[in-house]
Amino acid sequence: MEINLNKITRNRKCIFLAYDQGLEHGPTDFNDKNVDPKYVLDIAAKGRYNAVILQKGIAEKYYKPYKKKVPLILKLNGKTRLLKGDPVSTQVCSVKKAIELGASAVGYTIYIGSEHEPEMFSQFKKIEEEAHANGLPVVMWAYPRGAVVKNELGRDILAYAARIGLELGADIIKLKYNGRINDLKWIIKSAGKAKVVIAGGSKVSEKELLKETREVIRAGASGLAIGRNIWQSDNPLERTKKLKEIIWEK
Ligand code: FBP
């Protein structure tokens, strides 16, 4: 079944604003302004993002006034950066709850190659089937990570991650960019009909960010799922505009 992505894409392209770093990294990512979810939701609404990505708690307490302004991708699993060993991201929210909160899609991270991969596969199966039965698109964060993964940004392991997203039923696969456009072309080909969006990563210069965005769009990516490089920037809306011009090739 092909799922309708119109609520979270425009002309098959998209830019999502990620704000789940409070769980994944902790408030060290934040300053006095962006520690307030309202500040980031305002950027998402004013910048006309195709969706904002939140965990359940933030969605419950802050999303209601933004419901008509920006679609929500609710992240259904997560982990902290405190645990050692092979990573596992545990389900912390149900599809049912995501629907109640007004989500237009759900998100789930799989650490490809982690010793806990089977557990994440089996949770993903359940949420993917339930989300699709309710017409909700599924976004997979496909991150190769764990002791057996020697290079998280290698071409073949990223292509494997992309393919796993396709095989397991993700509609959109979120991947990291390794800076090599030809690698990304192959990685995107491996994702087949599933769309690929690129994660932002830690803060880089605007020049670097725009250059990388040009490259990933040229390689065939559908867009970005970006966080820190927007809400840590001094000019988030101007920067958003520049990224959108590249993504929609204006
Ligand atoms: P950024 O643009 O800030 O990197 O956000 C993208 C994202 O995927 C977030 O959704 C998530 O919190 C974070 O990166 C996880 O990245 P990592 O596991 O590499 O720290």
Boltz pocket constraint, residues with backbone or C-beta under 6 A from the ligand:
constraints:
  - pocket:
      binder: B
      contacts: [[A, 18], [A, 19], [A, 20], [A, 21], [A, 24], [A, 25], [A, 53], [A, 141], [A, 199], [A, 200], [A, 201], [A, 202], [A, 225], [A, 226], [A, 227], [A, 228], [A, 229]]
      max_distance: 6.0
